[in-house]
Amino acid sequence: MDEYAVHGIEIDEVWLSDDVTSLSDDILERVSEQCGERGLRFTRISEALNLAPSVVRASGDWRSDADDPMRLGGYFKLKRIIDLIGAGALLLALMPLTLIAAYLVLVDVGAPMIFWQQRIGQNGRRFLLYKFRTYHAPYDKHGRKIPEDQRLSKIGRAIRAARLDEIPQLLNVLIGDMSLIGPRPLLPHDQPSDPRRRLLARPGITGWAQLNGGTIVTPDEKDALDIWYIHHASIWLDLKIVVSTFLFAFKGEKVNDLVLQQAMRWRNENATVTRFVQAEQFAPESLLEARSRY
C-alpha cells in the first residue's frame, strides 16, 4: 500500500478473493488488522460487488449454502442459442416494420432516432439499452423546458403502445446484453433491496413480471415474479410468455393476483438466504464503478 502511494495511487478498499484456501486464518487476521489500522474496507470480492453466493450462519462460522435453490439451470445455456436464432430471425422479419417506425420517429422527433439508457444487467454488469426515441427534446429552441406530458406526441404514444420502440433491443440480444425473455432491466434506483437473485439471468425484452403486473405492481412484487421465473424457466414457459406478449398490446397492463401470490409465496418459502445488503445500503452506482475498473 505504501509503495502504491508513492506512485500516486490511493487505495481505499482491499478485496479478498473467494478462493482463500491457500491463506491461513492467522494471515487473514493480520491483513484485516492492517486494513483496520489504515481505515480501509476489507471484504470479499463477491460481497463488494453485491454478488456474493448465498451464505448462512452456522455454528459460529460463515459457510456457503450449497442448497440454495436460486442457481441458473441448464436451460439457460440452451436459452442463449434460442436468443441468437430468435433475435436474428425477428430482425429480418421485422425489417419493413422497423424502417416504418424509424421513418415515423425521424419525422416526429427528428435525429437521433435511437435513444439509449444505461441499465444494470446480468451479474451487475452495466450496458446501454437501445430504443427508438418517442419523446421530443426536453428543451425548445429558445432553451425553455418542455413539460413532460407535452413531450410525448400522438405518434410517439402509438409507437410505444405497439411496442415498436423496443425493436432496437434485438441488437442488445445479439450482443449478449439481453435475452428475449427474462427480468426487465431496471435503472439503478429501481433495483430491489437485494438484486442478486434477479441479476443471475440476462434481462429480457419481455418477461413474466412484465406480463403479470408491469408498472402496476410494486418493486418487491416485481422482484418476486422475476425470481419465480428464473427458477421455473423452461421452453414451455417461454412459449407461453411469447404468446401472452402478443396479446399484451390489446389487453394492456393487468395484475394477475393468482400468479403474484404464487410468486410471493414461493420466494418466502425459499428465502433461506441471509441478506447482506439492506435497501438503504445498496448502491448500484458503486457496484458499477467497481466493475468498471476491470
VOPAKOL-977680 format. One record per residue (C-alpha): z, y, x; residue number from 0. Coordinates in pm, 1 decimal, padded with zeros to 6 digits. Layout:
REM VOPAKOL-977680
[[Z, Y, X], NUM] ...
***
This chain:
REM VOPAKOL-977680
[[00000.0, 00000.0, 00000.0], 0] [[00084.5, 00236.4, 00284.0], 1] [[-00246.5, 00159.8, 00456.0], 2] [[-00441.3, 00233.4, 00137.3], 3] [[-00251.3, 00562.3, 00107.3], 4] [[-00388.7, 00662.8, 00448.8], 5] [[-00739.5, 00614.2, 00311.6], 6] [[-00657.6, 00837.0, 00015.6], 7] [[-00634.3, 00551.7, -00233.2], 8] [[-00342.2, 00582.6, -00471.9], 9] [[-00204.5, 00261.7, -00621.4], 10] [[-00018.2, 00278.5, -00949.6], 11] [[-00027.7, -00086.3, -01060.8], 12] [[-00013.2, -00427.8, -00896.0], 13] [[-00180.1, -00709.1, -01083.4], 14] [[-00081.0, -01068.6, -01027.1], 15] [[-00337.9, -01348.7, -01052.7], 16] [[-00268.6, -01600.9, -01328.4], 17] [[-00305.9, -01873.8, -01066.1], 18] [[00015.4, -01826.2, -00866.4], 19] [[00085.6, -02188.1, -00774.1], 20] [[00049.9, -02101.7, -00405.1], 21] [[00327.0, -01841.1, -00417.1], 22] [[00695.4, -01929.4, -00413.6], 23] [[00945.8, -01777.4, -00652.5], 24] [[01108.0, -01601.2, -00354.3], 25] [[00781.6, -01425.3, -00262.5], 26] [[00716.1, -01323.1, -00621.7], 27] [[01066.9, -01181.1, -00646.5], 28] [[01020.4, -00982.4, -00323.5], 29] [[00688.7, -00840.7, -00442.7], 30] [[00847.4, -00747.4, -00774.2], 31] [[01134.5, -00571.1, -00593.9], 32] [[00892.2, -00377.9, -00371.5], 33] [[00696.8, -00263.4, -00676.7], 34] [[01019.0, -00160.7, -00847.6], 35] [[01129.2, 00046.9, -00549.3], 36] [[00791.1, 00222.5, -00538.3], 37] [[00778.0, 00279.2, -00914.1], 38] [[00471.9, 00056.2, -00955.0], 39] [[00397.7, -00154.8, -01258.2], 40] [[00385.9, -00526.6, -01167.7], 41] [[00216.5, -00755.6, -01419.2], 42] [[-00025.3, -01041.4, -01458.7], 43] [[-00395.0, -00958.2, -01482.2], 44] [[-00431.1, -01117.1, -01825.4], 45] [[-00134.3, -00921.0, -01962.3], 46] [[-00263.7, -00596.9, -01810.5], 47] [[-00591.0, -00644.3, -01999.7], 48] [[-00418.5, -00746.0, -02324.0], 49] [[-00593.6, -01080.3, -02293.6], 50] [[-00303.5, -01296.6, -02185.5], 51] [[-00308.9, -01658.9, -02300.8], 52] [[-00066.7, -01740.1, -02578.0], 53] [[00285.0, -01753.0, -02440.9], 54] [[00614.0, -01861.7, -02592.1], 55] [[00970.4, -01852.6, -02464.7], 56] [[01111.1, -02196.9, -02395.0], 57] [[01430.8, -02296.6, -02210.7], 58] [[01452.3, -01957.1, -02045.1], 59] [[01109.0, -01985.6, -01879.3], 60] [[00769.1, -01846.1, -01966.3], 61] [[00511.0, -02114.7, -02026.5], 62] [[00159.0, -02130.7, -02169.4], 63] [[00131.9, -02257.4, -02525.9], 64] [[-00131.8, -02531.1, -02490.3], 65] [[-00121.0, -02599.2, -02862.9], 66] [[-00237.7, -02251.8, -02960.1], 67] [[-00498.6, -02312.6, -03234.6], 68] [[-00683.8, -01991.9, -03154.7], 69] [[-00932.9, -02107.1, -02893.8], 70] [[-01309.2, -02094.8, -02933.1], 71] [[-01454.6, -02423.0, -03049.4], 72] [[-01765.1, -02593.2, -02918.6], 73] [[-01975.3, -02445.8, -03198.4], 74] [[-01973.9, -02107.8, -03026.5], 75] [[-02186.8, -02248.3, -02742.2], 76] [[-02449.7, -02355.1, -02995.0], 77] [[-02399.8, -02026.5, -03174.3], 78] [[-02531.8, -01830.1, -02875.0], 79] [[-02856.8, -02028.6, -02883.8], 80] [[-02886.4, -01966.0, -03258.6], 81] [[-02827.2, -01595.0, -03195.9], 82] [[-03111.2, -01572.1, -02943.1], 83] [[-03359.0, -01755.8, -03163.4], 84] [[-03247.1, -01576.8, -03481.7], 85] [[-03243.5, -01226.2, -03334.2], 86] [[-03585.8, -01272.2, -03175.7], 87] [[-03735.1, -01406.9, -03498.2], 88] [[-03579.6, -01128.1, -03706.3], 89] [[-03709.8, -00857.0, -03473.6], 90] [[-04063.4, -00990.7, -03513.8], 91] [[-04032.8, -01043.4, -03890.9], 92] [[-03875.1, -00702.6, -03948.6], 93] [[-04114.6, -00511.9, -03724.1], 94] [[-04305.0, -00344.4, -04014.5], 95] [[-03976.4, -00250.6, -04184.2], 96] [[-03838.1, -00128.2, -03852.2], 97] [[-04135.8, 00102.0, -03799.7], 98] [[-04099.4, 00240.6, -04152.4], 99] [[-03725.8, 00301.3, -04103.0], 100] [[-03789.9, 00466.1, -03765.5], 101] [[-04051.8, 00696.3, -03919.4], 102] [[-03818.1, 00796.2, -04204.0], 103] [[-03541.0, 00871.0, -03954.1], 104] [[-03777.6, 01077.5, -03739.4], 105] [[-03891.4, 01281.4, -04041.7], 106] [[-03541.3, 01315.5, -04185.7], 107] [[-03309.6, 01381.6, -03887.8], 108] [[-03558.1, 01405.9, -03600.4], 109] [[-03525.2, 01276.8, -03246.6], 110] [[-03348.9, 01091.1, -03104.9], 111] [[-03386.4, 00820.1, -03366.3], 112] [[-03123.4, 00591.7, -03215.6], 113] [[-02750.1, 00656.3, -03246.4], 114] [[-02515.3, 00486.7, -03000.1], 115] [[-02140.7, 00444.8, -03006.6], 116] [[-01903.8, 00273.5, -02764.8], 117] [[-01723.5, -00023.8, -02916.7], 118] [[-01492.8, -00299.5, -02791.8], 119] [[-01647.9, -00644.7, -02774.9], 120] [[-01563.3, -00994.8, -02657.4], 121] [[-01266.3, -01016.1, -02419.5], 122] [[-01214.0, -00639.6, -02448.3], 123] [[-01539.8, -00551.6, -02274.4], 124] [[-01687.4, -00220.9, -02389.4], 125] [[-02051.2, -00192.7, -02487.7], 126] [[-02286.3, 00050.6, -02659.6], 127] [[-02364.4, -00035.2, -03021.4], 128] [[-02702.6, 00089.3, -03146.4], 129] [[-02804.6, 00209.5, -03492.2], 130] [[-03074.4, 00422.5, -03647.2], 131] [[-02948.5, 00778.1, -03695.9], 132] [[-02873.2, 00863.2, -04057.0], 133] [[-02669.2, 01181.8, -04012.8], 134] [[-02801.1, 01524.5, -03927.2], 135] [[-02662.2, 01706.0, -03623.7], 136] [[-02304.6, 01836.3, -03669.4], 137] [[-02417.3, 02196.2, -03598.2], 138] [[-02710.2, 02400.4, -03726.8], 139] [[-02945.4, 02606.2, -03507.1], 140] [[-02703.4, 02900.8, -03524.4], 141] [[-02412.4, 02691.7, -03393.1], 142] [[-02235.8, 02673.7, -03729.8], 143] [[-02059.9, 02344.9, -03808.4], 144] [[-02212.6, 02148.5, -04097.2], 145] [[-01965.5, 01982.3, -04338.8], 146] [[-01957.7, 01602.8, -04311.3], 147] [[-02068.0, 01545.6, -04670.6], 148] [[-02379.9, 01758.1, -04613.7], 149] [[-02496.3, 01578.3, -04300.7], 150] [[-02598.8, 01257.6, -04478.7], 151] [[-02927.9, 01309.3, -04664.6], 152] [[-03063.2, 01102.8, -04952.8], 153] [[-03297.7, 00924.5, -04712.3], 154] [[-03013.1, 00851.4, -04474.6], 155] [[-02795.7, 00726.4, -04758.8], 156] [[-03074.0, 00491.9, -04876.1], 157] [[-03125.5, 00356.7, -04522.7], 158] [[-02754.1, 00288.7, -04487.1], 159] [[-02730.8, 00126.6, -04831.3], 160] [[-03014.8, -00110.9, -04740.9], 161] [[-02850.6, -00179.2, -04400.3], 162] [[-03175.3, -00080.6, -04226.4], 163] [[-02978.0, 00137.8, -03986.5], 164] [[-02833.3, -00177.6, -03828.9], 165] [[-03168.3, -00329.3, -03724.3], 166] [[-03132.5, -00198.4, -03363.4], 167] [[-02819.4, -00412.3, -03328.9], 168] [[-03051.4, -00711.4, -03296.1], 169] [[-03110.3, -00579.1, -02944.7], 170] [[-02733.9, -00595.4, -02888.9], 171] [[-02750.2, -00961.7, -02989.8], 172] [[-03032.2, -01039.1, -02745.7], 173] [[-02847.3, -00863.6, -02463.8], 174] [[-02536.7, -01068.6, -02535.9], 175] [[-02305.2, -00790.9, -02651.0], 176] [[-02301.6, -00914.4, -03009.6], 177] [[-02364.6, -01213.5, -03231.7], 178] [[-02549.8, -01225.3, -03561.7], 179] [[-02224.1, -01328.9, -03730.1], 180] [[-01871.4, -01250.2, -03616.7], 181] [[-01593.1, -00991.3, -03641.8], 182] [[-01734.4, -00641.4, -03674.5], 183] [[-01695.7, -00439.2, -03352.5], 184] [[-01428.4, -00174.0, -03404.5], 185] [[-01359.5, 00160.2, -03246.1], 186] [[-01055.5, 00168.9, -03014.3], 187] [[-00834.1, 00346.5, -03268.8], 188] [[-00925.4, 00094.5, -03542.2], 189] [[-00807.9, -00210.2, -03346.8], 190] [[-00518.3, -00413.1, -03494.6], 191] [[-00182.2, -00409.9, -03316.4], 192] [[-00269.2, -00725.6, -03121.5], 193] [[-00650.5, -00760.8, -03099.4], 194] [[-00661.5, -01054.7, -02857.9], 195] [[-00743.9, -01316.2, -03119.2], 196] [[-01031.5, -01131.5, -03283.5], 197] [[-01169.4, -01040.0, -02940.4], 198] [[-01210.6, -01405.5, -02846.7], 199] [[-01557.0, -01410.3, -03002.4], 200] [[-01857.2, -01181.1, -02978.2], 201] [[-01858.5, -00916.6, -03253.5], 202] [[-02118.5, -00965.6, -03524.5], 203] [[-02371.4, -00763.6, -03719.9], 204] [[-02221.2, -00916.9, -04031.0], 205] [[-01909.5, -01124.3, -04078.8], 206] [[-01652.3, -01286.4, -04303.8], 207] [[-01430.5, -00978.2, -04324.4], 208] [[-01734.6, -00759.3, -04388.2], 209] [[-01826.1, -00962.2, -04697.3], 210] [[-01475.2, -01005.9, -04835.7], 211] [[-01344.5, -00652.6, -04831.3], 212] [[-01521.6, -00449.1, -04565.8], 213] [[-01380.6, -00098.1, -04553.9], 214] [[-01168.3, -00156.8, -04864.3], 215] [[-00913.9, -00389.7, -04701.0], 216] [[-00650.0, -00276.8, -04452.6], 217] [[-00692.2, -00330.9, -04075.0], 218] [[-00427.7, -00604.6, -04090.8], 219] [[-00609.8, -00785.6, -04371.9], 220] [[-00941.0, -00749.7, -04190.2], 221] [[-00779.6, -00895.1, -03878.5], 222] [[-00660.3, -01198.5, -04078.1], 223] [[-01010.6, -01256.4, -04217.6], 224] [[-01165.4, -01229.5, -03871.3], 225] [[-00913.8, -01469.6, -03718.0], 226] [[-00970.2, -01718.8, -04000.2], 227] [[-01345.5, -01705.0, -03938.4], 228] [[-01314.1, -01758.6, -03561.7], 229] [[-01106.3, -02071.6, -03618.9], 230] [[-01323.9, -02213.4, -03900.2], 231] [[-01666.8, -02106.7, -03774.7], 232] [[-01939.8, -02363.3, -03840.0], 233] [[-02311.6, -02363.9, -03908.1], 234] [[-02243.0, -02415.6, -04279.6], 235] [[-02003.3, -02121.4, -04297.9], 236] [[-02254.4, -01904.6, -04110.3], 237] [[-02530.5, -02004.3, -04354.1], 238] [[-02300.6, -01904.5, -04640.4], 239] [[-02239.4, -01567.4, -04475.4], 240] [[-02614.3, -01514.1, -04425.5], 241] [[-02687.3, -01576.7, -04794.8], 242] [[-02394.7, -01356.9, -04901.9], 243] [[-02515.7, -01078.8, -04672.3], 244] [[-02848.1, -01059.2, -04854.0], 245] [[-02661.3, -01036.4, -05187.0], 246] [[-02421.2, -00779.8, -05042.6], 247] [[-02677.0, -00498.3, -05075.7], 248] [[-02680.9, -00549.4, -05453.3], 249] [[-02313.1, -00624.5, -05512.5], 250] [[-02159.1, -00370.8, -05276.4], 251] [[-01812.6, -00399.7, -05123.3], 252] [[-01563.6, -00606.2, -05318.5], 253] [[-01231.3, -00759.4, -05221.1], 254] [[-01213.1, -01136.0, -05266.0], 255] [[-00841.7, -01180.8, -05332.3], 256] [[-00855.6, -01561.6, -05310.4], 257] [[-01026.9, -01559.9, -04969.3], 258] [[-00798.1, -01283.1, -04844.6], 259] [[-00481.6, -01467.7, -04947.0], 260] [[-00611.8, -01782.8, -04782.0], 261] [[-00675.6, -01599.0, -04455.7], 262] [[-00338.7, -01420.5, -04457.8], 263] [[-00156.4, -01746.3, -04530.5], 264] [[-00341.8, -01933.8, -04256.5], 265] [[-00268.2, -01665.3, -03998.0], 266] [[00100.3, -01655.9, -04090.0], 267] [[00129.5, -02034.9, -04072.1], 268] [[-00033.1, -02038.1, -03728.7], 269] [[00142.3, -01732.1, -03589.3], 270] [[00328.9, -01925.4, -03319.5], 271] [[00235.5, -01676.9, -03050.5], 272] [[00485.3, -01424.4, -02917.5], 273] [[00316.3, -01085.2, -02928.0], 274] [[00335.7, -00886.8, -02607.0], 275] [[00194.7, -00563.2, -02746.3], 276] [[00316.6, -00358.7, -03040.2], 277] [[00093.6, -00121.6, -03233.2], 278] [[00222.6, 00188.8, -03060.3], 279] [[00183.7, 00029.3, -02715.9], 280] [[-00175.8, -00093.8, -02738.5], 281] [[-00415.0, 00148.0, -02571.1], 282] [[-00776.3, 00019.9, -02572.6], 283] [[-00880.2, 00316.9, -02363.8], 284] [[-00654.8, 00199.6, -02080.6], 285] [[-00790.2, -00151.3, -02117.1], 286] [[-01144.9, -00025.9, -02088.1], 287] [[-01062.8, 00189.8, -01786.7], 288] [[-00905.1, -00108.6, -01616.9], 289] [[-01202.4, -00335.7, -01678.0], 290] [[-01446.9, -00068.0, -01566.6], 291] [[-01302.8, -00091.0, -01214.4], 292] [[-01494.0, -00413.8, -01173.1], 293] 
***
